[in-house]
Amino acid sequence: MAWFALILAGFGEVFGVAMISKYHQEKKWYFMTLLVIGFGMSFLLLSYAMQFIAMGTAYAIWTGIGASGGAIIGMLFFKESKDWRRILFITLIIASVIGLKLTS
């Protein structure tokens, strides 16, 4: 259950980052509300997961999901560069997250 919460926390982080971008585009109150909900959910789930998963591992996985997910969302929905080098390094982040899970 803790690993599931950690993954959901990472997705909450990605959602919050996407809402930051949407808010900067369209200064609507509901994007700010969704941003707060996304990050709030993310921190609550991360806090829960860290009761069962080592802090270093949990934080590294949470930030890995957030960083790679944010970059992927940016490429898919916000017209950011899809250069092969970006994709390579996102893949390395994901591989590192998987490696941490396998060694924990």
Order of alpha helices (4+ residues) and beta strands (2+ residues): alpha-alpha-alpha-alpha
